[in-house]
Amino acid sequence: MNNAQKQLSNKELALFFDQFAMTLDAGLNHTDGINIMMEDAASNEGKKILEIMLETLHEGKLLFQAFQAPGVFPKYALDMIEIGERSGKLDEVTHSLADYYEREDNIAQGIRSAVTYPLLIIFMMFIVILVLVIKVLPVFNQVFNQLGSEMTGFSKGLLNFGNTVSRYSLVFIIILLVLVAFYFFFSKTSRGREFFNRFLSVFPPTRGFYEKIAAGRFASSMALTLNTNLGPDESLAMVEKAIDNDAVEKKIAGCRDMIRQGASFSDALVESKIFNNLYSRMISVGGKSGSIDKALEKISKNYEAEIDDRISNIISIIEPTLVIIFSVIVCLILLSVMTPLMSIMSNIG
């Protein structure tokens, strides 16, 4: 049985797995835990998902099949639930999935903040400039005409631009609506976000940042899978599906090739250069001490902190820079008009 609902967001997944993990910690079995969650579900959609899962369990199927039935969980989560169920470590897996999707949501929110606020500033300042060009400059032009003069240079060019915008206002409104539609497509739909992330992962100014996000995601996922009964190659194969970055995926493929050729897991991770030199040394030490999963967890947290700092720094630089740039533009527009006007008034005086 499959329901045609959209996939759950990272925030919803984190909340779901956190609640499910709490029911397991309380000693409840799968069916009772899901039943309690259904009784507490705040939305009809959430109840419907849990009802489908309960129906699947009542049919005698396995838990991971119950997670598959609603069609709202990503493949990575489904694979991990299957591993946790078969290895007897379901409670650990659900806690790890809750932490994983919470980190994913924090990263996504940080990126949205880094993009949304500057866009809002640009939009508001663009409106201010348009009002100056379309409404204010024609008034000054009338004043110039009454005084027997006319605008020249920069102010004349802006006036002509404002007249063009007014003449073709319908065309500009349509373009604006198209841009708004693109914004909602790229920010509100899963396909749009996937396309946008793919673009940023190959765009030179943001490529390194997205590779760092992918490396942190890889470290988090590998730490999770290594705590199960999977071998290194199987773990890498599963994690590779969750990494949405071509450069890091190629490095993971190279790591798997080295393992097949007889290299140890830690040596293959170091040689594939998925992480920087410092983190590679941590992996090497972790491999020798038998605590490579702990090293990966530490690396994942470090990457999360680095990404948060990078996003905060970008926002702190972009916002005041944009305000300064648009303030200078507004001042130039006003000065281009006021300076000759003051000169004319001075001559008249």
N, C-alpha and C positions, 0 to 999 in steps of 0.2 A: 504494500500500500504506500503510495507516495503522494504527498501534498505539494501543490505548485506554489508554495510560498517562497519569498526571496530569502536568501541566506541571512543568518543572523549577523549583526555587526560585531566588531571586536568587543565593544562594551557589553553587549548582550551575552556574548559567549563567555566573557570573564565572569559575569554575574551568574550565569547558568551553572558553569562548572564549579564555582565557589559554593553555591547552594547544594549542588549534588555531592560535593566533597564533604560538606558538613553532615549530610544524611549518612554517608558512609562512616564518618568518624563517630557518629552516634550509635553505630552498630546495626543500623537498619539494612535490610537487603535491598536489591535494586528496585523491585516492584514497590515496596513500601515507601522507599525514598521518593520515587517519581510520583507516587500517589499523593504524598504530603505536599510536594512541590506544586502539583496540579491544584490542590485545595487552596494554596496560598497565591496562585497565579493572579496577577492584577489585570491582565488583558485576555480577551477572547482568543487572540492569536497564540498566546503562550499556552493557554489551556488546550487548544486544538493540537499543538505540537506534542504536549505531554500525553494527551488522550491517544494519539497515534502510537506513541512509544509504548504505552501500557497495553494497547491492543496487540502489538507485535510480541511483547513479552508473554501475554496470556496465550498466544498461539504456540508457545514453547520455543521460541527462537532465542538466540543469544543477545546479550546486551548491545554489542556493536551493531547488530542488525536492527535493533530498536532505534538506535541513533541514526541509522541510515534511512529508516522509513519516512520521516517527515520531509527529508530533502532540504533541510535548512542548515546542516552542519558542514563545514569545509572538510575536504578529504583528509587533510593532515590530522584534524581532531578525530575523525573516524578511525584512521589507522592507529592512532595512539590509544584510543579506547579499546580497540581489538587487542593490541599488544598488552595493555594493562590487564584486560580480562583473562587472557591466556597465560600471562606470567604470574598472576596472583598479586599484582602490584597496582590494582585499580585506584586505590586511595591516593597513592603517590602520584600516579599519572593525572588524576583529576585536579589535585592541588597544583601540579606543575602546569597544566593547561590553563587553569585560572590565572596563574602568574604570567604565563606567556601571553595570553590575550589581553591582559591588563597592560603589559608593556607595549604591545602592538597598538592599543588604543591611545596610550600616552604619546607615542611617537606620532601617530596620525593627527592627534589634536595639536601637537607642537608644530607640525608642518602646516596644518590649516591656519594656525595663528600667524605663522611666519608669512603666509601668502595673503590671508584675508585682510588683515589690518592695513598693510600697505596699499592693497587694491581699493579699500574704502577711502583712504586718504587721497589717493590719486583721483578717484571718482568725485569726491567732494570738491577738491581744488579745481578739477576740470570744469565742474559746474560753475564755480565762482568765476573762472576765467571766461567761460562762455557768456555769462551774464554781463561781465565788463565789456566784452567785445561786441555783443549783439545789442545790448540795451544802453550802456553808458557811453560808449564811444560815439554813437550817432548823435547823442545830445551835445557832446563837446563839438562835434562837427558842425552842428547848427550854430553854435556860439561862434565858432571860427568864421562861418559864412556871414553871419550878421556883422562881424567886425571887419569884413572885407579881406579875409585871409582864408587859408585852407590847410588841412593837415598834410604833412610831408613825411617822407622816410618811413620809419618803423611804424608810427601810428597810422599812416595812410595804408600800409600793408595790412595791419590788423583790422582796420575798418573795412577794407575790401574782403578780407576773410570772413568777418562777421556778416557782411551783406550776402556772401555766398552761402554761408550756413543758414541764414534766414530764408534765402530763396529755395534752397533744397532741404528744408527742415524735415520733410517727410522721409527723404532718403536717409538722413542721419538718424532719425528715430528708428527706422527699420534696422539700420546697422547696429544701433545701440541694443535693440531688442534681441538681435541675433547674438551679440556678445553676451548678454545676460543669459540667454538660453545655453550658450556654450559653457558659461560659468556653472550653471546648475547641473549641466550634464557631467562636467568634470568633477564636481564636488559632491553631488547627491546620488549618482548612480554608480553601481559597482563596476560596470564596463568603463565608464568615464574615468573613475579613479584609477583603474588598472592601466588604461591608456596613458593617463597623465603621469603616473609613476614610472611607466616604461620610458616615456619621453625624458623625464628628469634623470633617469638612471643612465642615459647615454648622452645627455646634454653636458658639454664640457664643464661649465661653471658649477654644476650640481652633481656631476658623476661621482666624485670622490666622497661626497657626503652620503649619497645613496649606497655606495659600496660599503661604507662604514655601518650603515643601518643593516645591510644584508649580512655583514660579518657578525654583528651583534645578534641578529636573528639566528644565524647558523650556530653560534656558540650556545645560545639558549636551547635551541632544538636538540643539539647533539648531547648536551648535558642531560636532557630529559630522556632521550632514547638510550643512552648508555646505562641508565639506571634500570633498564629492562633486560630481557634475556636475548636481545638482538646482538648479532656480531657487528663489527665495525663497518663492513661493506654494506650490510643490510641497513644499518643506521644511516649511513651516508646516502644510500639510495632513497630512503624515506625523506630525509631532511632536504635533499636536493629539490624535491617537489614543492617544498614550502618556501624556497628562496626565489624571489621574483627579481633576480638580477643576473643578466647574462654573464658578466665578468666573473662573479663569484661562482656561478654554476659551472663555468669552465674549469675553475680551480678545484671545485669539488670533484668533477669528473677526473681531473688529473690525479687527485688524491686517491680516488678509488682504483685507478690504473696502477699506482705504485703499490697499493696494498695487495692487489692481485699478483704483482710481481714479487711479493715476498717481503716488502717493507713493513715495519711495525706501524701501528696506527699513529703513534705520536710523531715518529719520523716523517710519515707521509703528510701529516698536517703541517709540520714545519716546512718541508720542502715545497709544498704546494703554495705557500705564501698567502694563505687566506687571511692571516693576521700579520700585524707588523712585527718587528724584531723583538720588542719587549714581550708581547703576548706569545710569540713563538717560543721564547725561552721559558715562559711559564708552562706552556704545553710540554716542552721537553722535560722539565723537572717533574711535572705531574705524571708523565708517562713512566719515568724511572721510579717514582715513589708509589705508583699504583693509585693515584688520586686525580686522574685526568679529568673526571667528571667535575670535581671541585674546582679545578683550574678553569674549566669552561664556564662554570657558573660565575666565578669571579670576573672572568673576561666579559661575560654578558652584562654584568652589572656595571663594569667600567665603561663599556660601550654606551650603555643607556645614559650614564652620567655625562659622557662626552657629547652625545647627541643633544641632550637637554641643554647643556652649556652652549653648544654651537647654535642651536635654534634661538636661545635667549640673546646671544651676541648679535645674530643676524637681525632680529627684531629691534634691538636697541640701537643698531646702526642705521637701518633702513628708514625707520619712522622719522627721526629728526632730520635726516638727510633730505627726505622727500618734502618735509615741511619747509626747510630752508630753500630748496630749489623752487618750489611753487611760490613762496613768499617773494623771492627775487624776481620771478616772472611778473607777478602782480605789481610789484614796485616799478619795474621797467615800463609796464603798460601805462601806469599812472604818470610816471615822470615824462614819458614820451609825449603826453598830452599837456600836462600841467606846466612844463618848462616853457614851451613856445607861447602858451596862453598867458603866463605871467609876464613874458617879454612884451607881448602885445599890449597888455593892460598897463605896463610900465610906460610904454611909448605914448599911449593915450593920455596917461596922467601927466 
